[in-house]
Amino acid sequence: MPKVKSITRLLPLSEFKLFGSLLSATSKIEKSVNKQMAIHTQINKLFQENFDGASPDVQAQNTQKIFELLEELKGVEM
């Protein structure tokens, strides 16, 4: 059975650390994008409910929720 080289032997230590940092940054960006997509999905659902003929009271509630979600969206870090 052939021996498998580990990634640390294939890359110099400085490049291995850079690779680890890039993986960490990519993970953070992916989480941020997923959070943004979830918020956009909620906003789209509320808009659709308003456009489908919700009562004025429900439209007002949905509009308020949309503004709250937009504020939350501004706070999502990239």
PDB file of N, CA, C and O in Angstrom:
ATOM      1  N   MET A   1       0.853  -1.181   0.000  1.00  0.00           N
ATOM      2  CA  MET A   1       0.000   0.000   0.000  1.00  0.00           C
ATOM      3  C   MET A   1       0.894   1.237   0.000  1.00  0.00           C
ATOM      4  O   MET A   1       1.756   1.367   0.868  1.00  0.00           O
ATOM      5  N   PRO A   2       0.703   2.161  -0.968  1.00  0.00           N
ATOM      6  CA  PRO A   2       1.565   3.347  -1.036  1.00  0.00           C
ATOM      7  C   PRO A   2       1.257   4.322   0.089  1.00  0.00           C
ATOM      8  O   PRO A   2       0.120   4.449   0.546  1.00  0.00           O
ATOM      9  N   LYS A   3       2.303   5.000   0.516  1.00  0.00           N
ATOM     10  CA  LYS A   3       2.124   6.015   1.554  1.00  0.00           C
ATOM     11  C   LYS A   3       1.559   7.282   0.925  1.00  0.00           C
ATOM     12  O   LYS A   3       1.940   7.662  -0.182  1.00  0.00           O
ATOM     13  N   VAL A   4       0.653   7.924   1.639  1.00  0.00           N
ATOM     14  CA  VAL A   4       0.036   9.157   1.166  1.00  0.00           C
ATOM     15  C   VAL A   4       0.723  10.326   1.854  1.00  0.00           C
ATOM     16  O   VAL A   4       0.868  10.350   3.076  1.00  0.00           O
ATOM     17  N   LYS A   5       1.141  11.292   1.051  1.00  0.00           N
ATOM     18  CA  LYS A   5       1.773  12.483   1.625  1.00  0.00           C
ATOM     19  C   LYS A   5       0.696  13.385   2.208  1.00  0.00           C
ATOM     20  O   LYS A   5      -0.371  13.555   1.617  1.00  0.00           O
ATOM     21  N   SER A   6       0.975  13.948   3.346  1.00  0.00           N
ATOM     22  CA  SER A   6       0.018  14.881   3.935  1.00  0.00           C
ATOM     23  C   SER A   6       0.170  16.235   3.260  1.00  0.00           C
ATOM     24  O   SER A   6       1.194  16.527   2.643  1.00  0.00           O
ATOM     25  N   ILE A   7      -0.854  17.043   3.386  1.00  0.00           N
ATOM     26  CA  ILE A   7      -0.830  18.360   2.744  1.00  0.00           C
ATOM     27  C   ILE A   7       0.268  19.245   3.325  1.00  0.00           C
ATOM     28  O   ILE A   7       0.775  20.131   2.637  1.00  0.00           O
ATOM     29  N   THR A   8       0.639  19.017   4.581  1.00  0.00           N
ATOM     30  CA  THR A   8       1.693  19.833   5.181  1.00  0.00           C
ATOM     31  C   THR A   8       3.036  19.542   4.538  1.00  0.00           C
ATOM     32  O   THR A   8       3.921  20.398   4.559  1.00  0.00           O
ATOM     33  N   ARG A   9       3.210  18.378   3.977  1.00  0.00           N
ATOM     34  CA  ARG A   9       4.471  18.062   3.302  1.00  0.00           C
ATOM     35  C   ARG A   9       4.455  18.547   1.859  1.00  0.00           C
ATOM     36  O   ARG A   9       5.511  18.706   1.246  1.00  0.00           O
ATOM     37  N   LEU A  10       3.302  18.777   1.329  1.00  0.00           N
ATOM     38  CA  LEU A  10       3.201  19.260  -0.043  1.00  0.00           C
ATOM     39  C   LEU A  10       3.356  20.772  -0.124  1.00  0.00           C
ATOM     40  O   LEU A  10       3.824  21.296  -1.136  1.00  0.00           O
ATOM     41  N   LEU A  11       2.968  21.473   0.930  1.00  0.00           N
ATOM     42  CA  LEU A  11       3.031  22.934   0.954  1.00  0.00           C
ATOM     43  C   LEU A  11       4.013  23.397   2.027  1.00  0.00           C
ATOM     44  O   LEU A  11       4.091  22.792   3.096  1.00  0.00           O
ATOM     45  N   PRO A  12       4.755  24.453   1.754  1.00  0.00           N
ATOM     46  CA  PRO A  12       5.562  25.047   2.821  1.00  0.00           C
ATOM     47  C   PRO A  12       4.634  25.580   3.919  1.00  0.00           C
ATOM     48  O   PRO A  12       3.469  25.882   3.660  1.00  0.00           O
ATOM     49  N   LEU A  13       5.148  25.692   5.125  1.00  0.00           N
ATOM     50  CA  LEU A  13       4.334  26.100   6.270  1.00  0.00           C
ATOM     51  C   LEU A  13       3.627  27.431   6.032  1.00  0.00           C
ATOM     52  O   LEU A  13       2.454  27.574   6.376  1.00  0.00           O
ATOM     53  N   SER A  14       4.318  28.401   5.453  1.00  0.00           N
ATOM     54  CA  SER A  14       3.695  29.714   5.230  1.00  0.00           C
ATOM     55  C   SER A  14       2.505  29.598   4.281  1.00  0.00           C
ATOM     56  O   SER A  14       1.481  30.247   4.491  1.00  0.00           O
ATOM     57  N   GLU A  15       2.632  28.779   3.240  1.00  0.00           N
ATOM     58  CA  GLU A  15       1.526  28.594   2.306  1.00  0.00           C
ATOM     59  C   GLU A  15       0.397  27.793   2.945  1.00  0.00           C
ATOM     60  O   GLU A  15      -0.776  28.027   2.655  1.00  0.00           O
ATOM     61  N   PHE A  16       0.747  26.859   3.805  1.00  0.00           N
ATOM     62  CA  PHE A  16      -0.274  26.079   4.506  1.00  0.00           C
ATOM     63  C   PHE A  16      -1.095  26.987   5.419  1.00  0.00           C
ATOM     64  O   PHE A  16      -2.316  26.851   5.499  1.00  0.00           O
ATOM     65  N   LYS A  17      -0.427  27.912   6.104  1.00  0.00           N
ATOM     66  CA  LYS A  17      -1.139  28.863   6.969  1.00  0.00           C
ATOM     67  C   LYS A  17      -2.044  29.770   6.136  1.00  0.00           C
ATOM     68  O   LYS A  17      -3.170  30.063   6.536  1.00  0.00           O
ATOM     69  N   LEU A  18      -1.553  30.209   4.985  1.00  0.00           N
ATOM     70  CA  LEU A  18      -2.352  31.044   4.096  1.00  0.00           C
ATOM     71  C   LEU A  18      -3.574  30.275   3.609  1.00  0.00           C
ATOM     72  O   LEU A  18      -4.677  30.819   3.559  1.00  0.00           O
ATOM     73  N   PHE A  19      -3.376  29.017   3.253  1.00  0.00           N
ATOM     74  CA  PHE A  19      -4.472  28.159   2.812  1.00  0.00           C
ATOM     75  C   PHE A  19      -5.522  28.033   3.916  1.00  0.00           C
ATOM     76  O   PHE A  19      -6.721  28.110   3.645  1.00  0.00           O
ATOM     77  N   GLY A  20      -5.079  27.841   5.154  1.00  0.00           N
ATOM     78  CA  GLY A  20      -6.002  27.754   6.290  1.00  0.00           C
ATOM     79  C   GLY A  20      -6.772  29.048   6.497  1.00  0.00           C
ATOM     80  O   GLY A  20      -7.969  29.027   6.786  1.00  0.00           O
ATOM     81  N   SER A  21      -6.089  30.168   6.350  1.00  0.00           N
ATOM     82  CA  SER A  21      -6.749  31.472   6.492  1.00  0.00           C
ATOM     83  C   SER A  21      -7.797  31.678   5.407  1.00  0.00           C
ATOM     84  O   SER A  21      -8.880  32.200   5.669  1.00  0.00           O
ATOM     85  N   LEU A  22      -7.469  31.265   4.192  1.00  0.00           N
ATOM     86  CA  LEU A  22      -8.424  31.392   3.085  1.00  0.00           C
ATOM     87  C   LEU A  22      -9.649  30.516   3.313  1.00  0.00           C
ATOM     88  O   LEU A  22     -10.772  30.931   3.027  1.00  0.00           O
ATOM     89  N   LEU A  23      -9.442  29.318   3.822  1.00  0.00           N
ATOM     90  CA  LEU A  23     -10.576  28.441   4.125  1.00  0.00           C
ATOM     91  C   LEU A  23     -11.475  29.058   5.185  1.00  0.00           C
ATOM     92  O   LEU A  23     -12.701  29.001   5.079  1.00  0.00           O
ATOM     93  N   SER A  24     -10.866  29.645   6.203  1.00  0.00           N
ATOM     94  CA  SER A  24     -11.633  30.283   7.270  1.00  0.00           C
ATOM     95  C   SER A  24     -12.432  31.468   6.725  1.00  0.00           C
ATOM     96  O   SER A  24     -13.609  31.630   7.045  1.00  0.00           O
ATOM     97  N   ALA A  25     -11.787  32.288   5.907  1.00  0.00           N
ATOM     98  CA  ALA A  25     -12.472  33.448   5.331  1.00  0.00           C
ATOM     99  C   ALA A  25     -13.612  33.006   4.422  1.00  0.00           C
ATOM    100  O   ALA A  25     -14.687  33.606   4.424  1.00  0.00           O
ATOM    101  N   THR A  26     -13.374  31.962   3.652  1.00  0.00           N
ATOM    102  CA  THR A  26     -14.415  31.443   2.762  1.00  0.00           C
ATOM    103  C   THR A  26     -15.615  30.959   3.559  1.00  0.00           C
ATOM    104  O   THR A  26     -16.759  31.175   3.161  1.00  0.00           O
ATOM    105  N   SER A  27     -15.357  30.311   4.670  1.00  0.00           N
ATOM    106  CA  SER A  27     -16.436  29.818   5.528  1.00  0.00           C
ATOM    107  C   SER A  27     -17.262  30.975   6.080  1.00  0.00           C
ATOM    108  O   SER A  27     -18.490  30.900   6.117  1.00  0.00           O
ATOM    109  N   LYS A  28     -16.596  32.041   6.507  1.00  0.00           N
ATOM    110  CA  LYS A  28     -17.304  33.210   7.035  1.00  0.00           C
ATOM    111  C   LYS A  28     -18.153  33.873   5.955  1.00  0.00           C
ATOM    112  O   LYS A  28     -19.285  34.286   6.206  1.00  0.00           O
ATOM    113  N   ILE A  29     -17.595  33.970   4.757  1.00  0.00           N
ATOM    114  CA  ILE A  29     -18.346  34.576   3.650  1.00  0.00           C
ATOM    115  C   ILE A  29     -19.555  33.727   3.310  1.00  0.00           C
ATOM    116  O   ILE A  29     -20.640  34.254   3.065  1.00  0.00           O
ATOM    117  N   GLU A  30     -19.372  32.409   3.293  1.00  0.00           N
ATOM    118  CA  GLU A  30     -20.488  31.512   2.980  1.00  0.00           C
ATOM    119  C   GLU A  30     -21.615  31.659   4.002  1.00  0.00           C
ATOM    120  O   GLU A  30     -22.788  31.687   3.630  1.00  0.00           O
ATOM    121  N   LYS A  31     -21.266  31.752   5.281  1.00  0.00           N
ATOM    122  CA  LYS A  31     -22.284  31.942   6.319  1.00  0.00           C
ATOM    123  C   LYS A  31     -23.013  33.271   6.129  1.00  0.00           C
ATOM    124  O   LYS A  31     -24.231  33.347   6.291  1.00  0.00           O
ATOM    125  N   SER A  32     -22.262  34.311   5.786  1.00  0.00           N
ATOM    126  CA  SER A  32     -22.864  35.627   5.568  1.00  0.00           C
ATOM    127  C   SER A  32     -23.815  35.602   4.375  1.00  0.00           C
ATOM    128  O   SER A  32     -24.918  36.144   4.442  1.00  0.00           O
ATOM    129  N   VAL A  33     -23.387  34.977   3.297  1.00  0.00           N
ATOM    130  CA  VAL A  33     -24.227  34.893   2.098  1.00  0.00           C
ATOM    131  C   VAL A  33     -25.495  34.101   2.395  1.00  0.00           C
ATOM    132  O   VAL A  33     -26.583  34.482   1.962  1.00  0.00           O
ATOM    133  N   ASN A  34     -25.358  33.006   3.128  1.00  0.00           N
ATOM    134  CA  ASN A  34     -26.534  32.205   3.483  1.00  0.00           C
ATOM    135  C   ASN A  34     -27.512  33.014   4.327  1.00  0.00           C
ATOM    136  O   ASN A  34     -28.725  32.915   4.140  1.00  0.00           O
ATOM    137  N   LYS A  35     -26.988  33.815   5.258  1.00  0.00           N
ATOM    138  CA  LYS A  35     -27.840  34.665   6.094  1.00  0.00           C
ATOM    139  C   LYS A  35     -28.556  35.700   5.227  1.00  0.00           C
ATOM    140  O   LYS A  35     -29.754  35.930   5.391  1.00  0.00           O
ATOM    141  N   GLN A  36     -27.819  36.321   4.304  1.00  0.00           N
ATOM    142  CA  GLN A  36     -28.424  37.312   3.412  1.00  0.00           C
ATOM    143  C   GLN A  36     -29.511  36.683   2.547  1.00  0.00           C
ATOM    144  O   GLN A  36     -30.573  37.275   2.353  1.00  0.00           O
ATOM    145  N   MET A  37     -29.251  35.495   2.033  1.00  0.00           N
ATOM    146  CA  MET A  37     -30.244  34.813   1.200  1.00  0.00           C
ATOM    147  C   MET A  37     -31.502  34.492   1.998  1.00  0.00           C
ATOM    148  O   MET A  37     -32.613  34.613   1.482  1.00  0.00           O
ATOM    149  N   ALA A  38     -31.334  34.087   3.246  1.00  0.00           N
ATOM    150  CA  ALA A  38     -32.493  33.779   4.090  1.00  0.00           C
ATOM    151  C   ALA A  38     -33.336  35.032   4.331  1.00  0.00           C
ATOM    152  O   ALA A  38     -34.565  34.973   4.296  1.00  0.00           O
ATOM    153  N   ILE A  39     -32.679  36.152   4.572  1.00  0.00           N
ATOM    154  CA  ILE A  39     -33.402  37.411   4.789  1.00  0.00           C
ATOM    155  C   ILE A  39     -34.125  37.827   3.509  1.00  0.00           C
ATOM    156  O   ILE A  39     -35.283  38.243   3.560  1.00  0.00           O
ATOM    157  N   HIS A  40     -33.457  37.720   2.370  1.00  0.00           N
ATOM    158  CA  HIS A  40     -34.098  38.066   1.094  1.00  0.00           C
ATOM    159  C   HIS A  40     -35.308  37.178   0.830  1.00  0.00           C
ATOM    160  O   HIS A  40     -36.321  37.646   0.311  1.00  0.00           O
ATOM    161  N   THR A  41     -35.208  35.919   1.179  1.00  0.00           N
ATOM    162  CA  THR A  41     -36.335  34.997   0.999  1.00  0.00           C
ATOM    163  C   THR A  41     -37.529  35.441   1.832  1.00  0.00           C
ATOM    164  O   THR A  41     -38.666  35.416   1.360  1.00  0.00           O
ATOM    165  N   GLN A  42     -37.270  35.850   3.080  1.00  0.00           N
ATOM    166  CA  GLN A  42     -38.348  36.334   3.945  1.00  0.00           C
ATOM    167  C   GLN A  42     -38.981  37.599   3.371  1.00  0.00           C
ATOM    168  O   GLN A  42     -40.204  37.743   3.357  1.00  0.00           O
ATOM    169  N   ILE A  43     -38.131  38.515   2.898  1.00  0.00           N
ATOM    170  CA  ILE A  43     -38.637  39.765   2.323  1.00  0.00           C
ATOM    171  C   ILE A  43     -39.494  39.476   1.094  1.00  0.00           C
ATOM    172  O   ILE A  43     -40.582  40.034   0.947  1.00  0.00           O
ATOM    173  N   ASN A  44     -39.009  38.611   0.220  1.00  0.00           N
ATOM    174  CA  ASN A  44     -39.769  38.275  -0.991  1.00  0.00           C
ATOM    175  C   ASN A  44     -41.115  37.647  -0.650  1.00  0.00           C
ATOM    176  O   ASN A  44     -42.117  37.924  -1.310  1.00  0.00           O
ATOM    177  N   LYS A  45     -41.141  36.809   0.371  1.00  0.00           N
ATOM    178  CA  LYS A  45     -42.396  36.173   0.792  1.00  0.00           C
ATOM    179  C   LYS A  45     -43.400  37.230   1.271  1.00  0.00           C
ATOM    180  O   LYS A  45     -44.585  37.163   0.945  1.00  0.00           O
ATOM    181  N   LEU A  46     -42.915  38.196   2.041  1.00  0.00           N
ATOM    182  CA  LEU A  46     -43.792  39.254   2.544  1.00  0.00           C
ATOM    183  C   LEU A  46     -44.299  40.140   1.403  1.00  0.00           C
ATOM    184  O   LEU A  46     -45.476  40.500   1.373  1.00  0.00           O
ATOM    185  N   PHE A  47     -43.410  40.493   0.461  1.00  0.00           N
ATOM    186  CA  PHE A  47     -43.851  41.266  -0.707  1.00  0.00           C
ATOM    187  C   PHE A  47     -44.912  40.504  -1.492  1.00  0.00           C
ATOM    188  O   PHE A  47     -45.926  41.072  -1.896  1.00  0.00           O
ATOM    189  N   GLN A  48     -44.669  39.220  -1.701  1.00  0.00           N
ATOM    190  CA  GLN A  48     -45.614  38.418  -2.474  1.00  0.00           C
ATOM    191  C   GLN A  48     -46.978  38.372  -1.791  1.00  0.00           C
ATOM    192  O   GLN A  48     -48.017  38.460  -2.445  1.00  0.00           O
ATOM    193  N   GLU A  49     -46.959  38.235  -0.465  1.00  0.00           N
ATOM    194  CA  GLU A  49     -48.222  38.222   0.282  1.00  0.00           C
ATOM    195  C   GLU A  49     -48.960  39.551   0.106  1.00  0.00           C
ATOM    196  O   GLU A  49     -50.179  39.573  -0.066  1.00  0.00           O
ATOM    197  N   ASN A  50     -48.214  40.656   0.149  1.00  0.00           N
ATOM    198  CA  ASN A  50     -48.837  41.972  -0.054  1.00  0.00           C
ATOM    199  C   ASN A  50     -49.415  42.103  -1.460  1.00  0.00           C
ATOM    200  O   ASN A  50     -50.529  42.598  -1.635  1.00  0.00           O
ATOM    201  N   PHE A  51     -48.662  41.661  -2.451  1.00  0.00           N
ATOM    202  CA  PHE A  51     -49.117  41.784  -3.840  1.00  0.00           C
ATOM    203  C   PHE A  51     -50.263  40.839  -4.169  1.00  0.00           C
ATOM    204  O   PHE A  51     -51.028  41.086  -5.101  1.00  0.00           O
ATOM    205  N   ASP A  52     -50.381  39.763  -3.410  1.00  0.00           N
ATOM    206  CA  ASP A  52     -51.456  38.796  -3.659  1.00  0.00           C
ATOM    207  C   ASP A  52     -52.788  39.242  -3.067  1.00  0.00           C
ATOM    208  O   ASP A  52     -53.772  38.508  -3.150  1.00  0.00           O
ATOM    209  N   GLY A  53     -52.838  40.423  -2.477  1.00  0.00           N
ATOM    210  CA  GLY A  53     -54.105  40.967  -2.011  1.00  0.00           C
ATOM    211  C   GLY A  53     -54.370  40.794  -0.532  1.00  0.00           C
ATOM    212  O   GLY A  53     -55.510  40.555  -0.133  1.00  0.00           O
ATOM    213  N   ALA A  54     -53.344  40.909   0.285  1.00  0.00           N
ATOM    214  CA  ALA A  54     -53.547  40.838   1.732  1.00  0.00           C
ATOM    215  C   ALA A  54     -54.346  42.062   2.186  1.00  0.00           C
ATOM    216  O   ALA A  54     -54.368  43.094   1.514  1.00  0.00           O
ATOM    217  N   SER A  55     -54.994  41.925   3.327  1.00  0.00           N
ATOM    218  CA  SER A  55     -55.773  43.042   3.864  1.00  0.00           C
ATOM    219  C   SER A  55     -54.830  44.200   4.208  1.00  0.00           C
ATOM    220  O   SER A  55     -53.633  43.988   4.399  1.00  0.00           O
ATOM    221  N   PRO A  56     -55.365  45.419   4.287  1.00  0.00           N
ATOM    222  CA  PRO A  56     -54.516  46.572   4.615  1.00  0.00           C
ATOM    223  C   PRO A  56     -53.751  46.402   5.933  1.00  0.00           C
ATOM    224  O   PRO A  56     -52.597  46.818   6.039  1.00  0.00           O
ATOM    225  N   ASP A  57     -54.393  45.792   6.937  1.00  0.00           N
ATOM    226  CA  ASP A  57     -53.699  45.577   8.212  1.00  0.00           C
ATOM    227  C   ASP A  57     -52.516  44.631   8.041  1.00  0.00           C
ATOM    228  O   ASP A  57     -51.434  44.878   8.575  1.00  0.00           O
ATOM    229  N   VAL A  58     -52.724  43.550   7.296  1.00  0.00           N
ATOM    230  CA  VAL A  58     -51.646  42.583   7.058  1.00  0.00           C
ATOM    231  C   VAL A  58     -50.545  43.228   6.222  1.00  0.00           C
ATOM    232  O   VAL A  58     -49.360  42.999   6.463  1.00  0.00           O
ATOM    233  N   GLN A  59     -50.941  44.038   5.236  1.00  0.00           N
ATOM    234  CA  GLN A  59     -49.944  44.737   4.424  1.00  0.00           C
ATOM    235  C   GLN A  59     -49.090  45.667   5.281  1.00  0.00           C
ATOM    236  O   GLN A  59     -47.877  45.753   5.093  1.00  0.00           O
ATOM    237  N   ALA A  60     -49.721  46.355   6.213  1.00  0.00           N
ATOM    238  CA  ALA A  60     -48.983  47.257   7.109  1.00  0.00           C
ATOM    239  C   ALA A  60     -48.005  46.465   7.979  1.00  0.00           C
ATOM    240  O   ALA A  60     -46.860  46.879   8.164  1.00  0.00           O
ATOM    241  N   GLN A  61     -48.456  45.332   8.511  1.00  0.00           N
ATOM    242  CA  GLN A  61     -47.574  44.484   9.322  1.00  0.00           C
ATOM    243  C   GLN A  61     -46.412  43.956   8.482  1.00  0.00           C
ATOM    244  O   GLN A  61     -45.260  43.962   8.918  1.00  0.00           O
ATOM    245  N   ASN A  62     -46.734  43.500   7.272  1.00  0.00           N
ATOM    246  CA  ASN A  62     -45.686  42.976   6.393  1.00  0.00           C
ATOM    247  C   ASN A  62     -44.671  44.050   6.028  1.00  0.00           C
ATOM    248  O   ASN A  62     -43.467  43.794   5.990  1.00  0.00           O
ATOM    249  N   THR A  63     -45.167  45.257   5.761  1.00  0.00           N
ATOM    250  CA  THR A  63     -44.275  46.359   5.415  1.00  0.00           C
ATOM    251  C   THR A  63     -43.344  46.674   6.580  1.00  0.00           C
ATOM    252  O   THR A  63     -42.156  46.922   6.376  1.00  0.00           O
ATOM    253  N   GLN A  64     -43.875  46.665   7.792  1.00  0.00           N
ATOM    254  CA  GLN A  64     -43.043  46.896   8.971  1.00  0.00           C
ATOM    255  C   GLN A  64     -41.989  45.798   9.110  1.00  0.00           C
ATOM    256  O   GLN A  64     -40.830  46.084   9.409  1.00  0.00           O
ATOM    257  N   LYS A  65     -42.388  44.554   8.895  1.00  0.00           N
ATOM    258  CA  LYS A  65     -41.437  43.434   8.965  1.00  0.00           C
ATOM    259  C   LYS A  65     -40.358  43.573   7.894  1.00  0.00           C
ATOM    260  O   LYS A  65     -39.188  43.275   8.138  1.00  0.00           O
ATOM    261  N   ILE A  66     -40.761  44.031   6.702  1.00  0.00           N
ATOM    262  CA  ILE A  66     -39.794  44.221   5.619  1.00  0.00           C
ATOM    263  C   ILE A  66     -38.747  45.253   6.023  1.00  0.00           C
ATOM    264  O   ILE A  66     -37.553  45.039   5.815  1.00  0.00           O
ATOM    265  N   PHE A  67     -39.188  46.374   6.602  1.00  0.00           N
ATOM    266  CA  PHE A  67     -38.233  47.391   7.051  1.00  0.00           C
ATOM    267  C   PHE A  67     -37.298  46.842   8.131  1.00  0.00           C
ATOM    268  O   PHE A  67     -36.106  47.148   8.134  1.00  0.00           O
ATOM    269  N   GLU A  68     -37.834  46.039   9.039  1.00  0.00           N
ATOM    270  CA  GLU A  68     -36.999  45.432  10.077  1.00  0.00           C
ATOM    271  C   GLU A  68     -35.975  44.479   9.462  1.00  0.00           C
ATOM    272  O   GLU A  68     -34.815  44.456   9.872  1.00  0.00           O
ATOM    273  N   LEU A  69     -36.410  43.696   8.480  1.00  0.00           N
ATOM    274  CA  LEU A  69     -35.497  42.764   7.815  1.00  0.00           C
ATOM    275  C   LEU A  69     -34.423  43.507   7.017  1.00  0.00           C
ATOM    276  O   LEU A  69     -33.276  43.063   6.954  1.00  0.00           O
ATOM    277  N   LEU A  70     -34.791  44.635   6.409  1.00  0.00           N
ATOM    278  CA  LEU A  70     -33.799  45.432   5.688  1.00  0.00           C
ATOM    279  C   LEU A  70     -32.737  45.974   6.640  1.00  0.00           C
ATOM    280  O   LEU A  70     -31.555  46.013   6.298  1.00  0.00           O
ATOM    281  N   GLU A  71     -33.152  46.387   7.820  1.00  0.00           N
ATOM    282  CA  GLU A  71     -32.186  46.843   8.829  1.00  0.00           C
ATOM    283  C   GLU A  71     -31.278  45.689   9.261  1.00  0.00           C
ATOM    284  O   GLU A  71     -30.072  45.864   9.430  1.00  0.00           O
ATOM    285  N   GLU A  72     -31.870  44.522   9.433  1.00  0.00           N
ATOM    286  CA  GLU A  72     -31.077  43.340   9.792  1.00  0.00           C
ATOM    287  C   GLU A  72     -30.086  43.014   8.673  1.00  0.00           C
ATOM    288  O   GLU A  72     -28.945  42.636   8.936  1.00  0.00           O
ATOM    289  N   LEU A  73     -30.525  43.161   7.446  1.00  0.00           N
ATOM    290  CA  LEU A  73     -29.670  42.885   6.292  1.00  0.00           C
ATOM    291  C   LEU A  73     -28.466  43.824   6.261  1.00  0.00           C
ATOM    292  O   LEU A  73     -27.364  43.415   5.897  1.00  0.00           O
ATOM    293  N   LYS A  74     -28.678  45.072   6.641  1.00  0.00           N
ATOM    294  CA  LYS A  74     -27.571  46.033   6.690  1.00  0.00           C
ATOM    295  C   LYS A  74     -26.514  45.614   7.704  1.00  0.00           C
ATOM    296  O   LYS A  74     -25.333  45.919   7.540  1.00  0.00           O
ATOM    297  N   GLY A  75     -26.941  44.915   8.751  1.00  0.00           N
ATOM    298  CA  GLY A  75     -26.020  44.524   9.809  1.00  0.00           C
ATOM    299  C   GLY A  75     -25.277  43.228   9.557  1.00  0.00           C
ATOM    300  O   GLY A  75     -24.397  42.862  10.337  1.00  0.00           O
ATOM    301  N   VAL A  76     -25.611  42.524   8.485  1.00  0.00           N
ATOM    302  CA  VAL A  76     -24.925  41.268   8.190  1.00  0.00           C
ATOM    303  C   VAL A  76     -23.526  41.590   7.687  1.00  0.00           C
ATOM    304  O   VAL A  76     -23.356  42.328   6.716  1.00  0.00           O
ATOM    305  N   GLU A  77     -22.532  41.029   8.357  1.00  0.00           N
ATOM    306  CA  GLU A  77     -21.139  41.309   7.995  1.00  0.00           C
ATOM    307  C   GLU A  77     -20.697  40.443   6.833  1.00  0.00           C
ATOM    308  O   GLU A  77     -21.119  39.295   6.688  1.00  0.00           O
ATOM    309  N   MET A  78     -19.854  41.007   6.028  1.00  0.00           N
ATOM    310  CA  MET A  78     -19.260  40.264   4.912  1.00  0.00           C
ATOM    311  C   MET A  78     -17.864  39.859   5.245  1.00  0.00           C
ATOM    312  O   MET A  78     -17.194  39.222   4.432  1.00  0.00           O
TER     313      MET A  78
END
